[in-house]
Amino acid sequence: MSAITTLVQIADKFGHTSAMMTREETLEAIEDNEGSWVFNGSGQMVQPQQLAETDWDTVGTVRIVPGLVGGE
């Protein structure tokens, strides 16, 4: 039986990378991009812990994007 994967898109200042990842690989990518915002398939921002507890069959696309910083 193969591990369940989902499409993960990681954005940075150069564009984005897309890859099929397992839950563990996705959570590792989130850790590697500390401070980034994480969105689930429906476009809702989620915390990494929420994503870790989600039924991976229903996750859909995960987007990891740099957090926005406000200011002048």
C-alpha positions in Angstrom: 0.0 0.0 0.0 1.5 3.4 -1.0 1.4 6.5 1.2 -1.3 9.0 0.5 0.1 12.2 -1.1 -1.3 15.6 -1.9 -0.1 18.5 -4.1 2.0 21.0 -2.1 2.9 24.4 -3.6 5.7 26.3 -1.9 5.9 30.0 -2.9 9.0 32.1 -2.5 10.4 35.3 -4.0 11.4 33.4 -7.1 8.0 31.8 -7.9 6.8 28.5 -6.6 7.6 24.8 -6.5 4.9 22.1 -6.8 5.4 18.5 -5.5 3.4 15.5 -4.5 4.1 15.0 -0.8 3.1 12.7 2.1 1.8 14.2 5.3 5.2 13.8 6.9 7.0 15.5 4.0 4.4 18.3 4.0 4.9 19.0 7.7 8.6 19.0 7.2 8.3 21.5 4.4 6.2 23.7 6.7 8.9 23.5 9.4 11.6 24.3 6.8 9.7 27.4 5.8 9.2 28.8 9.3 7.1 32.0 9.4 5.2 31.1 6.3 1.4 31.0 6.0 -0.2 27.6 5.3 -3.5 27.3 3.3 -5.6 24.1 2.8 -7.3 23.2 -0.5 -10.3 25.4 0.2 -8.1 28.5 0.6 -8.5 28.6 4.4 -5.4 29.6 6.4 -4.6 26.7 8.9 -2.0 26.1 11.6 0.4 23.3 11.0 -1.1 21.4 13.9 -4.5 21.6 12.3 -3.1 20.2 9.1 -1.3 17.4 10.9 -4.6 16.3 12.4 -6.6 16.5 9.2 -7.7 13.3 7.3 -5.1 13.3 4.6 -7.5 11.8 2.1 -9.5 15.1 2.2 -6.7 17.7 2.3 -6.4 18.6 -1.4 -3.8 21.2 -2.3 -1.6 22.7 0.4 -0.1 26.1 -0.2 2.9 27.4 1.8 3.5 31.1 1.2 5.7 33.7 2.8 3.9 35.6 5.6 3.0 39.2 4.8 4.5 41.9 6.9 2.8 45.3 7.2 4.4 48.6 7.8 5.6 51.7 6.1 
